[in-house]
Amino acid sequence: MSPWLTVVGIGEDGYKGLGRNARHALLQARQVFGSSRQLDLLPPCIGAERRQWPSPFSLQAVLEQRGEPVCVIASGDPMLFGVGVSLSRQVPVEQMRVIPAPSSYSLAAARLGWALQDVVTLSVVARPLAALNAQLHHGLRLLVLSNDGNSPAAIAALLRERGFGLSHMTVLEHLGGALERRVEGIANEWSDPDIAALNLVAIDCRAAPGTLLLSPLGGLPDEAFRHDGQLTKRDVRAITLARLAPVPGELLWDVGAGCGSIGIEWMRAHPTCRALAIESHEDRQQLIEHNRDALGVPGLQLVRGRAPDALEGLEQPDAIFIGGGVTRAGVLDTCWQRLRSGGRLVANAVTLQSEAMLVNWREQHGGDLTRIHVAHSKPLGEFDTWRQALPITLLEATKP
């Protein structure tokens, strides 16, 4: 079946910037879908019915035209944070043709002389600004698609709050068009100038002296989290995450999440990693919500409730960490039952009772037990000695 749907990427230079194939598709289409701004870029020779996207946004009107020659116009590359991605999930690839234009990222990299392959590309278009927190590293360069004209000021405020106020910001408006403009400044000194709604923010990240620098690897400093003492400490957390072994695209259940440290670090391992934090304590739920935003994973989903009851109906996980509630009846067995085949279960115990639960469970289901002893040097009078933290018993099991 030949494609009935053509998705055309269009730049700020409008119709004159399109190639022959894109123009031909628009001339042959019976209907053209796009935003009012994009539709206004088309000349009178395009005789197709012009249809603006509905509010709230929906693809249904396009899908109802299946089999008819239809065009959708989108900014730049439709497959880069664009409508082409949404359409590809519902229209078979053999029924859809995509004709991209240069993306805003490509144009920005060309203007700035930045190597695009070395830059982190992000979007805050209808997405939480807090996701930028996971990408703030000294010396890293970011290209961020803005949601509107207020985004640059919000980004500058976030940079200041995280200790990256020395970062250089370049706002590029209307890239590729006659109205293209550049506004530059330091985040600490950003004066909130009037910015066009269509803009991209380029950030050359610079951390101020004394800023807490957060590695993307597991085992963040304990002070990176707000907590009430219910926190898997740094060294044990690093070992636990190594056993959980985050893999791109996988889902973790963080059961008895405390302040959410395991689920948060799981998601920081890769942008496609997902996590559900199950926590019944209201104050700790608030800590999870703060920590997930502060550490750049606002997509972490909080499940308010207590295992095992709160696990009912949740999406099947690829890995489960049990940090609290090991001794509660049914928690271990329910988690094991819900875990997918080949999935990993890791549980930590600190009390004799919870350790006994892990030992008994292992006798029935298998797995490995590891005893973790961590000691830190502390002053003792004029000398130093080792202070032993509470030992942890770690259970690791892979479901057949």
C-alpha positions as CSV (number, residue, x, y, z in Angstrom):
1,M,0.0,0.0,0.0
2,S,1.4,3.4,-1.0
3,P,1.6,6.1,1.7
4,W,-1.6,8.1,2.1
5,L,0.0,10.3,4.8
6,T,2.9,12.7,4.2
7,V,4.5,14.5,7.1
8,V,6.3,17.6,5.9
9,G,8.9,19.4,8.0
10,I,8.8,23.2,7.3
11,G,11.1,25.8,8.6
12,E,10.8,29.5,9.3
13,D,11.6,30.2,5.6
14,G,8.2,28.6,4.8
15,Y,7.2,27.2,1.4
16,K,10.2,28.5,-0.5
17,G,12.5,26.4,1.7
18,L,10.8,23.1,0.8
19,G,12.1,20.7,-1.7
20,R,10.3,19.3,-4.7
21,N,8.9,16.2,-3.0
22,A,7.5,18.2,-0.1
23,R,5.9,20.7,-2.5
24,H,4.4,18.0,-4.7
25,A,2.9,16.3,-1.6
26,L,1.2,19.5,-0.5
27,L,-0.1,20.2,-4.0
28,Q,-1.6,16.7,-4.2
29,A,-3.1,16.7,-0.7
30,R,-6.9,17.0,-0.1
31,Q,-6.3,18.2,3.5
32,V,-3.4,19.7,5.3
33,F,-3.1,19.7,9.1
34,G,-0.9,22.0,11.2
35,S,-0.8,24.8,13.6
36,S,-2.2,28.2,12.5
37,R,1.4,29.6,12.3
38,Q,2.5,26.7,10.0
39,L,-0.6,26.8,7.8
40,D,-0.1,30.6,7.3
41,L,3.3,29.7,5.7
42,L,1.6,28.0,2.8
43,P,0.9,30.0,-0.4
44,P,-2.5,30.3,-2.1
45,C,-1.5,27.7,-4.7
46,I,-2.0,25.0,-2.1
47,G,-5.7,24.2,-2.7
48,A,-6.1,21.6,0.1
49,E,-8.5,22.2,3.0
50,R,-6.5,23.7,5.8
51,R,-7.3,22.3,9.2
52,Q,-5.8,23.5,12.5
53,W,-5.0,21.1,15.3
54,P,-7.8,20.9,17.8
55,S,-7.5,21.9,21.5
56,P,-6.9,19.7,23.4
57,F,-4.5,18.3,20.8
58,S,-5.7,15.1,19.1
59,L,-4.6,13.1,16.0
60,Q,-8.1,11.6,15.5
61,A,-9.1,13.9,12.7
62,V,-6.0,12.8,10.7
63,L,-6.6,9.1,11.4
64,E,-10.2,9.4,10.1
65,Q,-8.8,10.4,6.7
66,R,-7.0,7.1,6.3
67,G,-6.6,6.2,2.6
68,E,-7.0,9.8,1.4
69,P,-4.0,12.0,0.4
70,V,-3.3,14.0,3.6
71,C,-0.4,16.2,4.6
72,V,0.7,17.1,8.1
73,I,3.1,20.0,8.4
74,A,5.4,20.3,11.4
75,S,8.4,22.4,12.5
76,G,11.8,21.2,11.3
77,D,12.3,17.5,11.7
78,P,8.9,15.9,12.6
79,M,10.6,12.8,14.1
80,L,12.6,14.8,16.7
81,F,10.2,15.7,19.6
82,G,7.6,16.2,16.8
83,V,4.2,15.1,15.7
84,G,5.7,12.6,13.4
85,V,6.7,10.5,16.4
86,S,3.1,10.4,17.6
87,L,1.7,9.5,14.2
88,S,4.3,6.7,13.7
89,R,2.8,5.0,16.8
90,Q,-0.6,4.8,15.1
91,V,0.1,4.7,11.4
92,P,2.1,1.8,9.8
93,V,5.5,2.9,8.4
94,E,4.6,1.8,4.9
95,Q,1.5,4.1,5.0
96,M,3.4,7.2,6.0
97,R,6.2,9.2,4.4
98,V,8.2,11.8,6.3
99,I,10.1,14.6,4.6
100,P,12.1,16.4,7.3
101,A,13.6,19.9,7.2
102,P,16.7,20.9,9.2
103,S,15.8,20.7,12.9
104,S,16.2,23.7,15.3
105,Y,19.0,21.7,16.9
106,S,20.9,21.5,13.6
107,L,20.4,25.2,12.9
108,A,21.5,26.2,16.4
109,A,24.6,24.0,16.2
110,A,25.5,25.6,12.9
111,R,25.0,29.1,14.3
112,L,27.1,28.4,17.4
113,G,29.8,26.2,15.8
114,W,29.0,23.4,18.2
115,A,29.5,19.7,17.2
116,L,26.0,18.4,17.3
117,Q,27.1,14.9,18.2
118,D,28.7,16.2,21.4
119,V,25.6,18.2,22.6
120,V,22.7,17.0,24.7
121,T,19.4,17.9,23.1
122,L,16.3,18.4,25.3
123,S,12.8,19.8,25.0
124,V,10.6,21.5,27.6
125,V,7.7,21.8,25.2
126,A,4.8,20.6,27.4
127,R,7.4,18.8,29.5
128,P,8.7,19.4,33.1
129,L,11.5,21.9,33.3
130,A,12.9,19.8,36.2
131,A,14.2,17.2,33.7
132,L,17.1,19.6,33.0
133,N,18.5,18.9,36.4
134,A,19.7,15.5,35.4
135,Q,21.8,17.0,32.6
136,L,23.6,19.8,34.5
137,H,27.3,18.9,34.4
138,H,30.2,21.3,34.3
139,G,31.5,21.7,30.7
140,L,28.5,20.1,29.1
141,R,26.5,21.9,26.3
142,L,22.8,21.7,26.1
143,L,20.3,22.7,23.4
144,V,16.8,23.1,24.8
145,L,13.6,23.6,22.8
146,S,11.6,26.2,24.7
147,N,7.9,25.9,25.5
148,D,7.3,29.6,25.1
149,G,8.9,33.1,25.6
150,N,9.0,32.6,29.4
151,S,11.2,29.4,29.2
152,P,14.6,31.2,29.1
153,A,13.9,33.1,32.3
154,A,12.7,29.9,34.0
155,I,15.8,28.0,32.8
156,A,18.1,30.8,34.1
157,A,16.3,30.6,37.5
158,L,16.8,26.8,37.6
159,L,20.5,27.2,36.7
160,R,21.0,29.7,39.5
161,E,19.2,27.4,42.0
162,R,21.4,24.4,41.1
163,G,24.7,26.3,41.4
164,F,25.1,26.7,37.6
165,G,24.5,30.5,37.5
166,L,27.9,31.0,35.7
167,S,26.5,29.2,32.7
168,H,26.4,31.1,29.4
169,M,22.9,31.2,27.7
170,T,22.2,31.9,24.1
171,V,18.6,32.3,23.1
172,L,18.0,31.8,19.3
173,E,14.6,33.1,18.1
174,H,12.9,32.2,14.7
175,L,15.8,30.1,13.5
176,G,16.1,30.0,9.7
177,G,13.7,32.8,9.1
178,A,13.8,36.5,8.4
179,L,13.1,37.4,12.1
180,E,16.0,35.3,13.4
181,R,17.6,36.9,16.5
182,R,20.1,36.0,19.2
183,V,20.0,37.1,22.8
184,E,23.0,36.2,25.1
185,G,23.8,36.4,28.8
186,I,25.0,34.7,32.0
187,A,22.3,32.9,34.0
188,N,23.2,34.8,37.2
189,E,22.7,38.1,35.3
190,W,19.7,37.1,33.1
191,S,17.5,40.2,33.0
192,D,14.4,38.5,31.5
193,P,14.3,40.3,28.1
194,D,11.3,40.0,25.9
195,I,11.7,36.7,24.0
196,A,9.7,35.4,21.1
197,A,7.5,32.3,21.8
198,L,9.4,30.3,19.1
199,N,12.9,30.0,20.6
200,L,15.7,27.6,21.5
201,V,18.1,28.0,24.5
202,A,21.7,27.0,24.2
203,I,23.5,26.4,27.5
204,D,27.2,26.1,28.1
205,C,27.1,24.7,31.6
206,R,29.5,26.2,34.2
207,A,29.3,25.2,37.9
208,A,30.1,27.7,40.6
209,P,32.9,26.8,43.1
210,G,31.4,24.6,45.8
211,T,28.5,23.3,43.8
212,L,27.6,19.7,44.5
213,L,28.4,17.9,41.3
214,L,26.3,14.8,40.7
215,S,27.6,11.9,38.7
216,P,25.3,10.0,36.4
217,L,26.6,6.8,38.0
218,G,24.8,5.1,40.9
219,G,25.8,6.2,44.4
220,L,25.0,9.9,44.7
221,P,26.2,11.6,47.9
222,D,23.6,11.2,50.7
223,E,23.3,15.0,50.9
224,A,21.9,15.1,47.4
225,F,18.6,13.8,48.9
226,R,16.2,15.2,51.3
227,H,15.3,12.4,53.8
228,D,14.1,11.7,57.3
229,G,16.8,9.1,57.9
230,Q,15.0,6.4,55.8
231,L,17.7,6.4,53.2
232,T,19.7,3.6,51.6
233,K,23.1,5.0,52.3
234,R,25.5,5.8,49.5
235,D,27.8,2.8,49.5
236,V,25.0,0.3,50.0
237,R,22.9,2.2,47.4
238,A,25.7,1.8,44.8
239,I,26.0,-1.9,45.5
240,T,22.2,-2.3,45.3
241,L,22.0,-0.5,42.0
242,A,24.8,-2.6,40.6
243,R,22.8,-5.7,41.5
244,L,19.6,-4.3,40.0
245,A,21.5,-3.5,36.8
246,P,19.4,-0.8,35.1
247,V,18.9,-1.5,31.4
248,P,17.5,1.1,29.0
249,G,13.7,0.9,28.7
250,E,13.1,-1.2,31.8
251,L,10.7,-0.6,34.6
252,L,11.6,-0.8,38.3
253,W,9.3,-1.1,41.3
254,D,10.9,0.7,44.3
255,V,8.8,-0.8,47.2
256,G,8.9,1.0,50.5
257,A,10.7,3.7,48.7
258,G,11.5,6.0,51.6
259,C,12.9,9.2,50.0
260,G,12.9,7.4,46.6
261,S,16.7,7.2,46.2
262,I,16.8,3.8,44.5
263,G,14.1,4.6,41.9
264,I,15.6,8.0,41.2
265,E,19.1,6.7,40.6
266,W,17.6,3.9,38.5
267,M,16.0,6.5,36.2
268,R,19.2,8.6,36.1
269,A,21.0,5.6,34.6
270,H,19.3,6.2,31.2
271,P,16.6,8.5,29.9
272,T,14.3,5.6,29.0
273,C,14.5,3.9,32.4
274,R,11.2,4.1,34.3
275,A,10.3,3.6,38.0
276,L,7.4,3.4,40.3
277,A,8.0,4.4,43.9
278,I,5.5,2.8,46.3
279,E,5.3,4.6,49.6
280,S,2.5,4.9,52.2
281,H,4.1,7.5,54.5
282,E,2.7,11.0,53.6
283,D,5.8,12.9,54.7
284,R,8.1,10.6,52.7
285,Q,5.8,11.0,49.6
286,Q,6.6,14.7,49.7
287,L,10.3,13.9,50.0
288,I,10.1,11.7,46.9
289,E,8.3,14.4,45.0
290,H,11.0,17.0,45.9
291,N,13.9,14.6,45.2
292,R,12.7,13.4,41.8
293,D,12.4,17.0,40.5
294,A,15.7,18.2,42.1
295,L,17.6,15.3,40.6
296,G,16.1,15.6,37.2
297,V,13.6,12.6,36.9
298,P,10.2,14.2,37.2
299,G,8.7,11.2,35.3
300,L,9.2,8.9,38.4
301,Q,5.6,7.8,39.3
302,L,4.6,7.9,42.9
303,V,2.2,5.2,44.1
304,R,0.6,6.2,47.3
305,G,-0.1,3.1,49.3
306,R,1.4,0.2,51.2
307,A,2.6,-3.1,49.6
308,P,1.4,-5.7,48.9
309,D,-2.1,-4.1,48.4
310,A,-0.7,-1.1,46.5
311,L,0.9,-3.4,43.9
312,E,-2.5,-4.5,42.5
313,G,-2.9,-3.4,38.9
314,L,0.5,-1.9,38.4
315,E,2.5,-2.5,35.2
316,Q,4.6,-5.6,35.4
317,P,8.2,-4.7,36.3
318,D,11.6,-5.8,35.0
319,A,13.2,-5.3,38.4
320,I,12.0,-4.8,41.9
321,F,13.8,-3.4,44.9
322,I,12.3,-3.9,48.4
323,G,13.8,-1.4,50.8
324,G,11.0,-1.5,53.4
325,G,8.3,-3.9,54.3
326,V,10.3,-7.1,53.9
327,T,8.7,-8.5,57.1
328,R,5.1,-7.6,56.0
329,A,3.1,-10.6,55.1
330,G,2.8,-11.2,51.4
331,V,5.3,-8.5,50.2
332,L,8.1,-10.8,49.0
333,D,5.8,-13.4,47.5
334,T,3.6,-10.9,45.7
335,C,6.6,-9.1,44.3
336,W,8.1,-12.4,43.1
337,Q,4.8,-13.4,41.5
338,R,4.4,-10.1,39.6
339,L,8.0,-9.9,38.4
340,R,8.4,-10.8,34.8
341,S,10.4,-13.9,33.8
342,G,14.1,-13.1,33.7
343,G,13.5,-10.1,36.0
344,R,15.7,-9.2,39.0
345,L,14.5,-8.9,42.6
346,V,16.8,-7.3,45.2
347,A,15.8,-6.8,48.9
348,N,17.8,-5.3,51.7
349,A,17.4,-6.2,55.4
350,V,19.0,-4.6,58.4
351,T,17.1,-6.3,61.4
352,L,17.4,-9.9,62.5
353,Q,13.7,-10.4,61.7
354,S,13.9,-9.1,58.2
355,E,17.1,-11.0,57.6
356,A,15.4,-14.2,58.7
357,M,12.6,-13.5,56.2
358,L,15.2,-13.3,53.4
359,V,17.0,-16.5,54.5
360,N,13.7,-18.5,54.6
361,W,12.5,-17.1,51.3
362,R,15.8,-18.0,49.6
363,E,15.5,-21.6,50.8
364,Q,12.2,-21.8,48.8
365,H,13.0,-19.7,45.7
366,G,16.8,-19.6,45.4
367,G,19.0,-16.5,45.0
368,D,22.2,-15.2,46.5
369,L,22.7,-13.6,49.9
370,T,25.4,-11.0,50.4
371,R,26.5,-9.4,53.7
372,I,27.6,-5.8,53.4
373,H,29.8,-4.2,56.1
374,V,30.8,-0.6,55.7
375,A,33.0,1.3,58.2
376,H,34.0,5.0,58.2
377,S,36.9,6.6,59.9
378,K,35.9,8.7,62.9
379,P,37.8,10.6,65.6
380,L,38.5,8.9,68.9
381,G,40.1,11.4,71.2
382,E,43.5,12.4,69.6
383,F,43.3,9.4,67.2
384,D,40.9,7.9,64.6
385,T,39.1,4.6,64.5
386,W,36.6,2.8,62.4
387,R,32.9,3.2,63.1
388,Q,30.9,0.3,61.7
389,A,27.6,1.1,60.1
390,L,24.7,-1.3,60.6
391,P,25.4,-4.4,58.4
392,I,23.1,-5.0,55.5
393,T,21.9,-8.4,54.2
394,L,21.2,-8.2,50.5
395,L,19.1,-10.8,48.6
396,E,19.5,-11.0,44.9
397,A,17.3,-13.4,42.8
398,T,16.6,-13.7,39.1
399,K,13.2,-15.2,38.2
400,P,13.4,-18.2,35.9
